[in-house]
Every structure is written in structure tokens, then in C-alpha cells.
Amino acid sequence: MAYNKGMASSEIEQLFQDYLNYLEVEKNRSPKTSENYRHYLKEFLTFADIRSAKDITESLVTEFRKALARRELKKVTQGYYVIALRNFLKYLAKRNVKALAAEKIELPKAPARQIDVLEYADLERLLAAPKGNDLRSLRDKAILELFFSTGLRLAELCSLSRYIDIRRGEATVRGKGDKLRVVFISDSARDALQRYLARRADAEEKLFVSLDRMGNVIGPITTRAVERVVERRAREAGIPKRIHAHQLRHSFATDLLINGADIRAVQELLGHSNISTTQIYTHLTNKQLRDVHKSFHGTRRKED
């Protein structure tokens, strides 16, 4: 953001740095999260050109939000700036620093996220796409089955240890915010994993590995390599549209909800901190509601 103002070295700059340290040390936020907050808040402070926290006013925040809107940033991106500023103000209040109350700043209304979920027939074709007993086919089959069985994020899947207890049918994963949660492994995923691991003759500690063109293990698998696996197997399955790895996580969530799972349980299984994040999946089950309505509404009138 090109403003002709500079952030002065002052009380507010020290509080800004203290807050970043707080995020990393006490809140255990990831380096990426801390870097994002640094970016959003520094742009606000550069724009504001203030020396003290008490100089943050509603009118100043409004002017900053106008400046963001003039840059034609997406609503969701504008929201990131506002969320960062609100959280900074909450931190100041916690430290009894006089500043604008965070509640005075309203979050922008972002459009509802559009979730693209695989049709069930396409999902079955995708899961069945890897064929053969070579290591690559067995690995890809295990990846796809485990994705759909657990709803793991890409990074979570790549970080899994080879030595998880598959026989128990569950595994502990470390998700966003360094939070631990238990995920459950279906019988089909467990079978695929056991067949895959039986073919492994390497010493790599990660559950999933990258392979060279000859099928030799060259190290732990990367998130991009997993994405390529999903894309390639989707093409082999004859699915016309582009499929990305996260759609298997979406399919996991909607499959649970369609079959009657409680949304709070789905929230836990997905590792969502906020229930509102899980609620984006509920509109995808409307077809089931339509079928219920068609089957049970007005049945007495139909009999007449």
C-alpha cells in the first residue's frame, strides 16, 4: 500500500512488536500466521501515522477501510486486515492499554464460500482409479482412501508418520494452531495402507513418500506431489472437471452430514476452531432435505 506516511518509532511500534512476539510465543501461532499479521498491521500503522494506541479512532479505521476498498481488494482480503486490527486491539485491552474497543469495529460481510464437492459416482471412480500392485499405485490408492476416510488437510496428510498404529483404526494428527485431534481410518483405508506399507523397503519415516520415474523412493512426499496424484488419478477416472485434493476433505464432511452426523462432531473431526467454518457445508445437504420434503410432505393429500 503506497502511502506517503511512515510509521514512527514510538509507543505504538513497540506495542506492535510486543504483539507479534505474543502471537509467536504465547499463542503458538505459526510463522506464516505471524507474518500475515505483521503485514496487515504494518499497513494500518503506516497509513495511520500515529504514535500512541489511544490515537486509534473509529474515524481513522473507517478511512483505512475506505483506502482498502479503493484498491478493489476482495472482500475476504479486506476482512483479513480488519480481523488483524481487531485482534491487536483485544491484545491491547488485555494489557490495559487505552485504545479503541475492538467491538467498535464491525467485520465486513463476506460472500458465502462456494464449496465444490465431488458427485458420489465420481468419488467412487476416483478412489478406484489406482490399479496394480506397484508401489506408486498402492501409494496413490492409500492416499485417496485415507483422505476420504479422515478429512485430513494436505499438510496433515504429508506430516503423518509411517509408524502410526493402523490396526487400531485411528491416528492422532497435529493440525492448525498445533492442535491435536484424533481421526479415524475406515476398513478400506486401513487395507490400502497395509498393502502399501508392505511394499515399502526404504527407511523413510514419513507415511507417504515421493517416487522417481523408476518408482524408487526419493524422500517424503510434498503437498504439491499429492495434488498431482489427485489430479492425475481424476483424469484416469474419466472425471471431466478438474479435481483438487481439498475436495476429498469436502466430500468427507458432506458425506458425514448427509448421513446424519451432528455438526459439532464434524467440526471436531475436521479440526475447525469455529463452528461457523463447518457450517459452510450444510447448504450442500439441501438435496437431501428436498428428498425428505418430497417423500413426507403432503402425503395425506396424495392419498386423497
C-alpha positions in Angstrom: 0.0 0.0 0.0 1.7 3.1 -1.2 1.1 5.8 1.4 3.2 8.9 1.9 3.5 8.4 5.6 6.0 6.5 7.7 5.4 4.5 10.9 7.1 6.5 13.6 9.4 4.7 16.1 7.1 5.1 19.2 4.9 3.5 21.8 2.6 2.1 19.1 5.5 0.5 17.2 6.7 -1.2 20.5 3.3 -2.5 21.2 3.1 -3.8 17.6 6.3 -5.7 18.1 5.2 -7.0 21.5 2.0 -8.3 19.9 3.9 -10.2 17.2 6.1 -11.8 19.9 2.9 -12.6 21.9 1.4 -14.4 18.8 4.5 -16.5 18.3 5.5 -17.3 21.9 2.3 -17.3 23.9 -0.3 -18.1 21.3 1.9 -20.5 19.5 0.9 -19.2 16.1 2.7 -20.5 13.0 5.4 -18.3 11.4 3.1 -17.8 8.4 0.3 -16.5 10.6 2.6 -14.1 12.4 4.0 -12.9 9.1 0.5 -12.2 7.8 -0.4 -10.2 10.9 2.8 -8.3 10.6 1.8 -7.4 7.0 -1.8 -6.3 7.8 -1.0 -4.3 10.9 2.1 -2.6 9.5 0.0 -1.3 6.6 -2.6 0.1 9.0 0.1 1.7 11.2 1.9 3.1 8.2 -1.4 4.6 6.9 -2.4 5.9 10.4 1.0 7.5 11.2 0.2 7.5 14.9 2.5 7.4 17.9 0.1 6.1 20.6 -2.6 3.4 20.9 -5.1 6.0 22.1 -4.8 7.7 18.7 -6.6 4.7 17.0 -10.1 6.0 16.5 -13.2 4.8 14.7 -12.9 7.5 12.1 -9.3 6.5 11.4 -10.2 2.9 11.0 -13.0 4.0 8.6 -10.6 5.9 6.5 -8.3 2.9 6.3 -11.1 0.7 5.2 -12.0 3.2 2.5 -8.4 3.1 1.3 -8.5 -0.7 1.1 -11.8 -0.6 -0.8 -10.4 1.8 -3.3 -7.7 -0.7 -4.1 -10.5 -3.1 -5.2 -9.3 -5.8 -2.8 -11.6 -8.8 -2.4 -14.0 -8.5 0.5 -12.4 -11.5 2.1 -8.9 -9.9 1.9 -10.2 -6.6 3.4 -11.6 -8.8 6.1 -8.1 -10.1 7.0 -6.9 -6.6 7.6 -9.9 -5.9 9.9 -9.6 -9.2 11.8 -5.9 -8.5 12.4 -6.6 -5.0 13.7 -9.5 -6.2 16.0 -7.2 -8.9 17.5 -4.5 -6.3 18.1 -7.0 -4.1 19.9 -8.1 -7.1 22.0 -4.5 -7.7 23.0 -4.1 -4.0 24.0 -7.2 -4.2 26.1 -5.8 -7.3 27.8 -2.7 -5.4 28.7 -4.8 -2.4 29.9 -3.5 -0.2 27.2 -6.0 2.6 26.4 -7.2 2.2 22.8 -10.3 1.8 20.7 -12.5 -1.1 21.8 -12.3 -4.0 19.3 -16.1 -4.3 19.4 -16.4 -0.9 17.8 -15.0 -2.3 14.5 -17.5 -4.4 12.5 -16.3 -7.1 10.3 -17.1 -6.8 6.6 -19.8 -9.2 5.3 -18.0 -11.6 3.0 -19.9 -13.6 0.4 -20.6 -17.2 1.4 -17.9 -19.6 0.4 -18.7 -21.9 -2.5 -17.7 -25.4 -1.9 -17.3 -27.8 -4.8 -17.9 -31.4 -3.8 -17.5 -34.5 -5.9 -20.6 -36.3 -7.1 -20.6 -39.7 -5.3 -20.2 -41.6 -8.5 -17.2 -39.6 -9.4 -15.8 -40.1 -5.9 -16.1 -43.9 -6.3 -14.4 -43.8 -9.7 -11.6 -41.7 -8.3 -11.0 -44.0 -5.3 -10.9 -47.0 -7.7 -8.6 -45.3 -10.2 -5.2 -46.6 -8.9 -4.8 -50.2 -10.1 -1.9 -52.6 -9.8 0.5 -53.8 -7.2 3.4 -51.5 -7.9 4.4 -49.1 -5.1 3.1 -46.0 -6.9 -0.4 -47.4 -7.4 -0.5 -48.8 -3.9 0.6 -45.4 -2.5 -1.9 -43.4 -4.6 -4.7 -45.7 -3.5 -3.7 -45.3 0.1 -3.6 -41.5 -0.2 -7.0 -41.3 -1.7 -8.7 -43.7 0.7 -7.1 -42.0 3.7 -8.1 -38.6 2.5 -11.8 -39.6 2.2 -11.7 -41.6 5.5 -10.2 -38.9 7.6 -10.9 -35.5 6.0 -7.2 -34.5 6.6 -5.7 -31.3 5.3 -2.9 -31.7 2.7 -0.2 -30.7 5.2 -1.6 -33.0 7.8 -1.5 -36.0 5.5 2.1 -35.2 4.4 3.2 -35.0 8.0 1.9 -38.4 9.1 4.5 -40.9 10.5 5.0 -44.3 8.9 4.6 -45.8 12.3 1.0 -44.8 13.1 -0.9 -47.8 14.6 -3.1 -48.6 11.6 -4.6 -51.7 13.3 -6.4 -49.5 15.8 -8.2 -47.7 13.0 -7.3 -44.3 14.3 -4.4 -41.8 14.3 -3.5 -38.6 16.2 -2.7 -35.6 13.9 -1.4 -32.2 14.7 -3.4 -29.6 12.9 -3.6 -25.8 12.6 -2.5 -24.0 15.7 -0.6 -27.0 16.7 -3.8 -28.6 18.0 -4.0 -32.4 18.3 -7.1 -34.4 17.2 -8.0 -38.0 16.5 -9.0 -39.1 13.1 -10.5 -42.5 12.2 -9.4 -44.9 9.5 -12.0 -46.9 7.6 -11.6 -50.5 6.8 -10.9 -49.8 3.1 -8.3 -47.1 4.0 -6.7 -49.4 6.5 -6.5 -52.2 3.9 -5.0 -49.8 1.3 -2.4 -48.6 3.9 -1.3 -52.1 4.9 -0.9 -53.2 1.3 1.1 -50.0 0.5 3.4 -50.3 3.6 4.0 -54.0 2.9 5.7 -52.9 -0.4 7.9 -50.3 1.3 11.6 -51.4 1.6 13.0 -48.0 2.5 13.9 -46.3 5.8 11.9 -43.1 5.3 10.0 -42.2 8.4 7.1 -40.4 6.7 4.0 -42.4 5.8 3.9 -41.2 2.3 6.9 -40.8 0.0 7.8 -39.3 -3.3 9.0 -41.6 -6.1 11.2 -41.1 -9.1 10.2 -42.2 -12.6 11.6 -45.7 -11.9 9.4 -46.0 -8.7 12.3 -45.5 -6.3 11.7 -43.6 -3.0 13.4 -40.2 -3.1 12.1 -38.7 0.2 8.9 -37.7 1.9 6.0 -36.6 -0.3 5.3 -32.9 -0.7 1.9 -31.2 -0.8 2.3 -30.4 -4.4 3.1 -34.0 -5.2 -0.1 -35.1 -3.5 -2.1 -32.6 -5.5 -0.6 -34.0 -8.7 -1.6 -37.5 -7.6 -5.2 -36.5 -7.2 -5.3 -34.6 -10.5 -3.7 -37.5 -12.4 -5.9 -40.1 -10.9 -9.0 -38.0 -11.5 -8.1 -37.8 -15.2 -7.6 -41.6 -15.3 -11.0 -42.0 -13.7 -12.6 -40.0 -16.6 -13.8 -37.2 -14.4 -14.2 -34.2 -16.9 -13.7 -31.3 -14.4 -10.5 -30.5 -12.6 -10.3 -32.2 -9.2 -8.2 -30.8 -6.3 -7.1 -32.6 -3.2 -9.2 -30.4 -0.8 -12.3 -31.7 -2.5 -11.8 -35.0 -0.7 -11.9 -33.2 2.6 -15.1 -31.5 1.5 -16.5 -34.9 0.4 -15.7 -36.3 3.8 -17.6 -33.6 5.6 -20.7 -33.6 3.4 -20.8 -37.4 3.5 -21.0 -37.3 7.3 -23.6 -34.6 7.3 -25.8 -36.2 4.7 -25.8 -39.4 6.6 -27.0 -37.7 9.8 -23.8 -36.8 11.7 -24.0 -34.0 14.3 -22.4 -30.8 13.0 -20.4 -30.4 16.3 -18.9 -33.9 15.8 -18.0 -33.0 12.2 -16.3 -29.8 13.5 -14.2 -31.9 15.8 -13.3 -34.4 13.1 -12.2 -31.6 10.7 -10.3 -29.7 13.3 -12.2 -26.5 12.9 -11.8 -24.0 15.7 -15.1 -22.3 14.9 -18.4 -23.9 14.2 -19.2 -21.3 11.5 -16.4 -22.8 9.4 -18.1 -26.1 9.5 -21.5 -24.6 8.7 -20.4 -23.8 5.1 -21.0 -27.5 4.3 -24.6 -27.5 5.5 -26.1 -25.9 2.3 -24.7 -28.8 0.3 -27.1 -31.2 2.0 -30.1 -29.3 0.7 -30.8 -32.0 -1.8 -31.4 -34.5 1.0 -33.8 -32.1 2.6 -35.6 -31.7 -0.8 -35.9 -35.5 -1.0 -37.3 -35.6 2.6 -39.8 -32.9 1.7 -40.9 -34.8 -1.4 -41.3 -38.1 0.4 -43.1 -36.9 3.5 -44.8 -33.6 2.9 -48.5 -33.7 1.9 -48.7 -37.5 1.9 -52.3 -37.4 3.1 -53.3 -35.2 0.2 -51.6 -37.6 -2.2 -53.7 -40.4 -0.7 -56.9 -38.5 -1.3 
